[in-house]
Amino acid sequence: MEPQQTRLFSPLKIGDRTVKNRVVMAPMSRHRAALSGVPTDLNVEYYRQRASAGLLVTEGTAPSAMGRGYLFTPSLYEEAHAKGWRRVADAVHGEGGTIFVQLMHAGRISDPLLLDGETPVAPSAVAPPACEPYDSPWPKPKKPYVVPRELSHADILATIDDFVASARLARDAGLDGVEIHAASGYLPMQFLSTNANLRTDQWGGSIEGRSAFLLALVDAIAAATSPGFVSVKLSPGWNFNQVDDSDPIATYRYLATQLGRRSIAYLHVGNYGIEWDVFGTIRPLFDGPMIFNVGFNRASAISAIEKSGADMVAFGQAFIANPDLVERYRNGWTVNRPHVATYYCQGPDGYIDYPVHANRDAEQQQSADEALVPIMPQ
């Protein structure tokens, strides 16, 4: 199949926008924001360079002060944050792109050092195992997790209000939508998980109870903006950040059905090496555009679009190293291999200095149709 014959490069309506192709830049923490959470000139240039994607999804962005989980990651709960994101949105729109901001509340994965001394919050007072922080590559206190403070019913409603306020700021900043980060073991997924959510009230217990927080976020943001302004990312069955679900297939079948009734912009699903058929289970149940994510190259993305029910396909590390990834895929050109050592630095190296295809380094290229092989630190 010739690349130009595939729907991977055709337009698609998502929510309130029509994107120019089905190639998505996945949300990836890159730790180049200011410590205050305000996007920097580097962030503006990084997203501008990659605006040929049909959709850019930003790195995880804190919707409140209590949602912060890492150093040098962006936020969106103050006017200064919104002004910074306005610069990003304007740069992306100037290149004809579409950009959703991913709202990420770290929940129990945070630390008092990041929260002005406050204890992180969670659905239940259950800390993750103490071992994980010590070898994490991103800027974060290397110390055991603290036992989080269990959110009261009033706290949960206030947290929902924080997400709504952040979504309104996103709209006012000119961003095209928000993606609720309900994956990777952060707060919404903590509510979904049977080992992190031990509640017996309306926010826990059954699948319906554990799903209530995420669905309330979707409904509240949709009411404050529009259903087409809201999207959700899920990572069914993934244990990252030490979450676990005793019956993930049942949980995510229920969620996919419920989200499919809400006319959201899209559902973004990552399959992180799960043994059951994540995409095959969820795709028939969600009535709306769906993004497939994790481990795709050009050839497998084309197959997912043409044969497996994907509407869009997201790429992470490939977009780190290839600001012109869409052009490379469209033309069947080789792609740059990314340098892992610069993923979480705080400067321009490995962030805005990867070459376009015309200026490529022949020694750091590989086929676009093969699994990406990053360049590891020496």
Secondary structure, DSSP 4 states (H G I P E B T S, - for coil): --GGGSGGGS-EEETTEEESSSEEEPP-----S-TTS---HHHHHHHHHTTTSSEEEEEEEBSSGGG--STT--B-SSHHHHHHHHHHHHHHHHTT--EEEEE---GGG--GGGTTTPPPEESSS-PPPTTGGGG--SSS--SPPPPPEEPPHHHHHHHHHHHHHHHHHHHHTT--EEEEEE-TTSHHHHHH-TTT----STTSSSHHHHHHHHHHHHHHHHHHS-GGGEEEEE-TT--GGG---S-HHHHHHHHHHHHHTTT-S-EEEE--S-SS-HHHHHGGG--S-EEEESS--HHHHHHHHHHS--SEEEESHHHHH-TTHHHHHHHT--EEPPBGGGTT-SSSTTTT-PPPGGG--GGGEE-TTS----B---
